[in-house]
Amino acid sequence: MQQCLLDCEPSLLGWLGAVISGAGFTQPKEANENDDGSKVVPDYSQLRVPSAKTLATLEDVNTRLYIGTEDGEIIYTDWKLVKDDSGRQQSAKPLHCFRNHHWLVNTVQRSPFYKDIILTMGSWNFAIWKEGVMEGPIVTSPSSEQVCTSGCWSPSRPAVFFIGKDDGSIEVWNLLEKTGEPLQVHAHITDAKITCIKPWTASCESSASFNTGVSISKQHFLAVTDDLGMVRVLEIPKTLYAPSRSENLSVKKYFNLEEDRLKDFMKRDELWAKQKKEVEELKKKMDPDKPVKSSTENDEENMKEYNVYLELEESVLKGLGLWTAPADTEDT
């Protein structure tokens, strides 16, 4: 990544010319052209919230989603209301709950290229999930020394994503080149914990491009914010935003292989558990049940073992010439 292009406090940034318009809003009145001090104020008096009773259920829409909790859990659930036994509408129970992160999930993002691929991030690792695979994540990274505080997919390369760390560094991952470690590590981007990273694309238009028909070039940037309230904008080099040949197909094949690997592991784990249970049951059948002894019988057995120990101790000491007969302690 190239040198920082923008480094300023958030108080210096602001929305320029933001005007809210749409259903439920009235368009603001035109300002007097002669009045330079006039302000355009949207009229919110017509804003209304529709009744939930008149809302129709959307069909052919995926209502399932992934949720990350502050305890490190990834919950796969359906936000569509279902009727209980009494006929009341209520939220459905979670379909699955996984504890893949140690604490505080800070990133849950779908891939811009595959709608069934989700990236989650929290604590010291990240995970990649495939919707419909209920056994767990298809990719889990090894734990890192620094806490992962933010992450995002590349908008132009299916295999690339970025991770922000609490030490102010940024990791660049490429699943087609390295899966166990980052492709690049950019240290000291900031001296504080990175709180958010966001990729962005900007077109560079020129007057010559319209006359000559030359394609408009694009620049790719990565906005980085830290815990001190600073914003930094980095330019992404071409090697990280230009996709390789057939990268989309290669990444899809990689995810399918990881899915098959996970399912094969789960089948083997289930088989091992079944075999272990059969061995334990066979061992119980081979060993007859021992009768339960009373406390008196246990005391007698323990006393016999203690007397055997005393006799062995006496014989060893006599052999060494160290044995002395115990003094008679009875009262006279």
C-alpha positions as CSV (number, residue, x, y, z in Angstrom):
1,M,0.0,0.0,0.0
2,Q,1.2,3.5,-0.8
3,Q,1.7,6.3,1.6
4,C,-1.2,7.8,3.5
5,L,-3.2,10.2,1.3
6,L,-5.5,11.6,4.0
7,D,-4.9,11.9,7.7
8,C,-7.4,14.1,9.6
9,E,-9.6,14.2,12.6
10,P,-13.2,13.1,12.1
11,S,-14.4,16.5,13.3
12,L,-13.1,17.9,10.0
13,L,-15.1,15.5,7.9
14,G,-18.8,15.9,7.3
15,W,-21.6,15.2,4.9
16,L,-21.7,17.7,2.1
17,G,-25.0,18.5,0.4
18,A,-26.8,15.6,2.1
19,V,-30.5,15.8,1.5
20,I,-32.9,13.1,2.5
21,S,-35.7,12.3,0.1
22,G,-38.0,9.4,-0.7
23,A,-41.2,7.8,0.5
24,G,-42.7,9.5,3.5
25,F,-40.6,12.7,3.1
26,T,-41.6,16.0,1.5
27,Q,-39.1,17.7,-0.7
28,P,-37.5,20.7,0.9
29,K,-38.6,24.1,-0.2
30,E,-36.2,25.8,-2.7
31,A,-34.0,28.3,-1.0
32,N,-34.1,31.9,-2.1
33,E,-31.3,32.5,-4.6
34,N,-30.8,36.0,-3.3
35,D,-30.6,34.9,0.3
36,D,-27.1,33.6,0.8
37,G,-27.8,32.8,4.5
38,S,-30.8,30.6,3.9
39,K,-30.7,27.0,4.9
40,V,-32.4,24.0,3.3
41,V,-34.2,22.1,6.1
42,P,-36.1,18.9,5.2
43,D,-39.6,18.6,6.4
44,Y,-40.0,15.6,8.7
45,S,-43.6,16.3,9.6
46,Q,-45.0,13.9,7.0
47,L,-42.8,11.0,8.2
48,R,-45.1,8.1,9.1
49,V,-44.4,4.5,10.3
50,P,-46.7,2.0,8.5
51,S,-48.7,-0.4,10.6
52,A,-47.2,-3.9,11.0
53,K,-50.6,-5.4,10.4
54,T,-50.7,-4.3,6.8
55,L,-47.2,-5.5,5.9
56,A,-47.1,-8.5,3.6
57,T,-44.6,-11.3,3.9
58,L,-41.9,-11.1,1.2
59,E,-41.7,-14.2,-0.9
60,D,-38.5,-15.7,-2.4
61,V,-36.3,-13.8,0.0
62,N,-33.6,-15.3,2.1
63,T,-34.5,-14.4,5.7
64,R,-31.7,-16.3,7.4
65,L,-28.7,-14.5,8.7
66,Y,-25.6,-14.8,10.8
67,I,-25.2,-12.9,14.0
68,G,-22.0,-12.3,16.1
69,T,-22.2,-11.8,19.9
70,E,-19.9,-10.2,22.4
71,D,-19.2,-13.7,23.8
72,G,-17.7,-14.9,20.6
73,E,-20.7,-16.9,19.4
74,I,-21.9,-17.1,15.8
75,I,-25.6,-17.6,15.6
76,Y,-27.4,-18.7,12.5
77,T,-31.1,-17.9,12.7
78,D,-34.2,-16.8,10.8
79,W,-35.7,-13.4,11.5
80,K,-39.0,-14.5,9.9
81,L,-41.8,-14.8,12.6
82,V,-43.4,-18.1,13.1
83,K,-46.6,-19.1,14.9
84,D,-46.4,-21.0,18.1
85,D,-49.0,-23.5,19.5
86,S,-51.3,-20.7,20.5
87,G,-51.2,-19.0,17.1
88,R,-49.1,-16.0,18.2
89,Q,-46.3,-14.7,16.0
90,Q,-42.8,-15.0,17.6
91,S,-39.2,-15.2,16.6
92,A,-37.9,-18.6,15.6
93,K,-35.3,-20.3,17.7
94,P,-31.7,-20.2,16.4
95,L,-30.9,-22.9,13.9
96,H,-27.3,-23.3,15.1
97,C,-24.9,-21.7,17.5
98,F,-21.2,-22.0,17.2
99,R,-18.4,-20.8,19.6
100,N,-15.6,-20.2,17.1
101,H,-14.2,-17.0,18.6
102,H,-13.1,-16.4,22.1
103,W,-14.9,-13.1,22.6
104,L,-16.5,-10.1,20.9
105,V,-17.3,-10.7,17.2
106,N,-16.6,-7.4,15.4
107,T,-17.1,-8.4,11.8
108,V,-19.8,-10.4,10.0
109,Q,-19.7,-9.7,6.2
110,R,-20.9,-11.6,3.2
111,S,-18.6,-11.9,0.2
112,P,-19.4,-9.5,-2.6
113,F,-18.9,-12.4,-5.1
114,Y,-20.5,-15.3,-3.3
115,K,-23.7,-14.7,-1.4
116,D,-23.4,-17.9,0.6
117,I,-19.9,-17.1,1.9
118,I,-19.6,-15.1,5.1
119,L,-16.5,-13.7,6.8
120,T,-16.5,-13.4,10.7
121,M,-13.8,-12.0,12.8
122,G,-13.2,-11.7,16.6
123,S,-10.6,-12.1,19.3
124,W,-7.4,-13.7,17.7
125,N,-8.8,-15.4,14.6
126,F,-11.2,-15.2,11.7
127,A,-13.5,-17.8,10.1
128,I,-15.2,-18.3,6.8
129,W,-18.6,-19.9,6.7
130,K,-20.7,-21.3,3.9
131,E,-24.5,-20.9,4.3
132,G,-26.1,-24.3,4.3
133,V,-23.1,-26.1,5.9
134,M,-24.3,-26.7,9.4
135,E,-21.2,-28.5,10.7
136,G,-19.2,-25.3,11.3
137,P,-16.9,-22.9,9.4
138,I,-15.2,-24.3,6.3
139,V,-12.1,-22.2,7.0
140,T,-10.7,-21.2,10.5
141,S,-7.4,-19.3,10.8
142,P,-4.8,-20.1,13.4
143,S,-4.7,-17.8,16.5
144,S,-2.6,-14.7,16.0
145,E,-0.6,-12.8,18.6
146,Q,-2.6,-9.6,18.1
147,V,-6.4,-9.2,18.4
148,C,-8.3,-8.9,15.2
149,T,-10.4,-5.7,15.5
150,S,-11.9,-5.2,12.0
151,G,-12.0,-6.9,8.6
152,C,-13.5,-6.6,5.2
153,W,-13.6,-8.3,1.8
154,S,-11.9,-6.9,-1.2
155,P,-14.5,-5.5,-3.6
156,S,-12.6,-6.5,-6.7
157,R,-10.8,-9.8,-5.8
158,P,-12.7,-12.8,-4.5
159,A,-9.6,-14.3,-2.7
160,V,-8.5,-11.1,-0.9
161,F,-9.6,-9.6,2.3
162,F,-8.1,-7.2,4.9
163,I,-7.7,-7.5,8.6
164,G,-7.1,-4.6,11.1
165,K,-5.3,-5.4,14.4
166,D,-5.2,-3.8,17.8
167,D,-1.5,-2.9,17.4
168,G,-2.3,-0.6,14.4
169,S,-1.2,-3.0,11.7
170,I,-3.1,-4.3,8.6
171,E,-2.9,-7.8,7.3
172,V,-3.7,-8.7,3.6
173,W,-4.8,-12.3,3.0
174,N,-5.0,-14.1,-0.3
175,L,-6.6,-17.5,-0.1
176,L,-5.1,-18.6,-3.4
177,E,-1.5,-18.0,-2.3
178,K,-1.4,-18.6,1.5
179,T,-4.1,-20.0,3.8
180,G,-2.2,-20.3,7.1
181,E,-0.6,-16.8,7.2
182,P,-1.2,-13.4,5.7
183,L,0.2,-12.5,2.3
184,Q,1.4,-9.1,3.5
185,V,1.6,-7.3,6.9
186,H,1.7,-3.5,7.0
187,A,2.9,-2.5,10.4
188,H,2.6,0.9,12.1
189,I,-0.3,2.1,10.0
190,T,-1.4,3.8,13.2
191,D,-0.3,3.9,16.8
192,A,-3.7,2.9,18.1
193,K,-6.2,0.1,17.7
194,I,-7.8,0.0,14.3
195,T,-11.5,0.2,14.7
196,C,-12.8,0.1,11.0
197,I,-11.4,-0.5,7.5
198,K,-13.4,0.2,4.4
199,P,-12.4,-0.2,0.7
200,W,-13.5,2.3,-1.9
201,T,-13.1,2.9,-5.6
202,A,-12.8,6.2,-7.3
203,S,-12.9,7.0,-11.0
204,C,-10.3,9.4,-12.5
205,E,-12.1,11.3,-15.2
206,S,-10.4,13.6,-17.6
207,S,-11.6,15.7,-20.6
208,A,-9.4,13.7,-22.9
209,S,-11.1,10.5,-22.0
210,F,-14.5,11.7,-23.4
211,N,-13.0,12.9,-26.7
212,T,-10.6,10.0,-27.4
213,G,-12.7,7.2,-26.0
214,V,-10.0,6.1,-23.6
215,S,-11.3,4.1,-20.7
216,I,-11.5,5.9,-17.4
217,S,-8.9,4.7,-14.9
218,K,-9.9,3.8,-11.4
219,Q,-8.1,4.1,-8.1
220,H,-8.7,1.8,-5.2
221,F,-8.4,3.1,-1.7
222,L,-8.7,1.7,1.9
223,A,-10.0,4.0,4.6
224,V,-8.7,3.2,8.1
225,T,-9.9,4.6,11.4
226,D,-8.3,4.1,14.8
227,D,-9.2,4.3,18.4
228,L,-7.9,7.9,18.6
229,G,-10.5,9.2,16.1
230,M,-8.0,9.5,13.2
231,V,-8.8,8.6,9.6
232,R,-6.2,7.5,7.1
233,V,-6.8,6.7,3.5
234,L,-4.4,4.3,1.8
235,E,-4.1,3.6,-1.9
236,I,-4.2,-0.1,-2.8
237,P,-1.7,-1.2,-5.4
238,K,-2.7,-2.9,-8.6
239,T,-1.4,-6.3,-7.5
240,L,-4.0,-6.4,-4.7
241,Y,-7.1,-5.1,-6.6
242,A,-6.6,-6.6,-10.1
243,P,-7.9,-10.2,-10.1
244,S,-5.9,-13.0,-11.6
245,R,-7.2,-15.1,-14.5
246,S,-10.1,-17.3,-13.5
247,E,-9.7,-16.2,-9.9
248,N,-13.5,-16.4,-9.3
249,L,-13.7,-20.0,-10.4
250,S,-10.5,-21.0,-8.4
251,V,-11.8,-19.5,-5.2
252,K,-15.2,-21.2,-5.6
253,K,-13.4,-24.5,-6.1
254,Y,-11.3,-23.8,-3.0
255,F,-14.4,-23.3,-0.9
256,N,-16.0,-26.5,-2.3
257,L,-12.9,-28.5,-1.3
258,E,-12.9,-27.0,2.2
259,E,-16.6,-27.9,2.5
260,D,-15.8,-31.5,1.5
261,R,-12.9,-31.6,3.9
262,L,-15.1,-30.5,6.8
263,K,-17.8,-33.0,6.0
264,D,-15.3,-35.8,5.8
265,F,-13.8,-34.8,9.1
266,M,-17.2,-34.8,10.8
267,K,-18.0,-38.2,9.4
268,R,-14.7,-39.6,10.7
269,D,-15.3,-38.0,14.1
270,E,-18.8,-39.6,14.2
271,L,-17.3,-43.0,13.3
272,W,-14.6,-42.7,15.9
273,A,-17.2,-41.8,18.6
274,K,-19.3,-44.8,17.6
275,Q,-16.3,-47.2,17.7
276,K,-15.3,-45.9,21.1
277,K,-18.8,-46.5,22.4
278,E,-18.8,-50.1,21.1
279,V,-15.4,-50.8,22.7
280,E,-16.7,-49.5,26.1
281,E,-19.8,-51.7,25.8
282,L,-17.8,-54.8,24.9
283,K,-15.5,-54.1,27.9
284,K,-18.4,-54.0,30.2
285,K,-19.7,-57.4,28.9
286,M,-16.3,-59.0,29.2
287,D,-15.7,-57.8,32.8
288,P,-18.3,-59.3,35.3
289,D,-19.9,-56.8,37.6
290,K,-18.0,-56.8,40.9
291,P,-20.2,-57.0,44.1
292,V,-20.4,-53.9,46.1
293,K,-18.5,-54.1,49.4
294,S,-19.7,-52.7,52.6
295,S,-17.6,-50.1,54.6
296,T,-16.6,-52.8,57.2
297,E,-15.3,-55.1,54.5
298,N,-13.3,-52.2,53.0
299,D,-11.8,-51.4,56.4
300,E,-10.7,-55.0,57.0
301,E,-9.1,-55.2,53.5
302,N,-7.3,-51.9,54.1
303,M,-6.0,-53.2,57.5
304,K,-4.7,-56.4,55.9
305,E,-2.8,-54.4,53.3
306,Y,-1.3,-52.2,56.1
307,N,-0.2,-55.2,58.1
308,V,1.5,-56.6,55.0
309,Y,3.3,-53.3,54.6
310,L,4.5,-53.4,58.2
311,E,5.9,-56.9,57.8
312,L,7.7,-55.9,54.6
313,E,9.2,-52.8,56.4
314,E,10.4,-54.9,59.3
315,S,12.1,-57.5,57.1
316,V,13.9,-54.7,55.1
317,L,15.2,-53.0,58.2
318,K,16.4,-56.3,59.8
319,G,18.3,-57.0,56.6
320,L,20.0,-53.6,56.9
321,G,20.7,-54.1,60.6
322,L,18.5,-51.0,61.5
323,W,15.6,-52.8,63.1
324,T,14.8,-51.9,66.7
325,A,11.9,-53.5,68.5
326,P,9.1,-51.1,69.4
327,A,9.0,-50.1,73.0
328,D,6.2,-51.4,75.2
329,T,3.9,-48.4,75.7
330,E,1.2,-50.2,77.8
331,D,0.4,-48.7,81.2
332,T,1.6,-50.6,84.3
